[in-house]
Amino acid sequence: MALEFNIPTYLTLLRIVFIPLLAIIFYLPWQYANIACTVIFIFAGFTDWLDGYLARKMNQETAFGAFLDPAADKLMVAFVLVLLVETAHNSYLTIPAAIIIGREITIASLREWMAEIGQRAKVKVSSLGKWKTTAQMLAITLLLYGEDFMGLPIMTWGYWLLYIAAILTLWSMINYLMAAIATLQK
């Protein structure tokens, strides 16, 4: 089976290329680095939506794309959370980031294992997972920006949304684990 490259796959690969670019800009001693990183992260989120839309619309869904898309998402989120934790130096950010990254590793492993035993459909993405992702992406966007905007406490909102994302993360992980256990007990 050959790897299939198409527009949605190239968009996903672009998202992976954004990771080192974001790192370079993040550490630049430039007063607008936070804005540039925020724009890159938002654009990466847009490409995530666009590659899925195009894959379905143009009937270009591939096995490689189905693997690469969630991997790119998880790499981007984990990487940016690590950057934020590294610069924040506080447990208020470290704890929810560790929960989110730990959940992603756990669920990816669970999905792989369930696929091996022919039960992958039991741990497919749920609407709760979509809410979790939305809260997570908004939180990371605000935390990357990191400055008050027109008097609005962006960092505070970012922290609150990250905690909401962490709670949704735990909730969705418990749901996935319960679905897997129920399948295995049959």
ABEGO torsion letter per residue (X at the ends): XBBBBBAAAAAAAAAAAAAAAAAAAAABBBAAAAAAAAAAAAAAAAAAAAAAAAAAAAGABBAAAAAAAAAAAAAAAAAAAAAAAAAAGBAAAAAAAAAAAAAAAAAAAAAAAAAAAGAAAAABBBAAAAAAAAAAAAAAAAAAAGBBBGGBBAAAAAAAAAAAAAAAAAAAAAAAAAAAAAAAAX
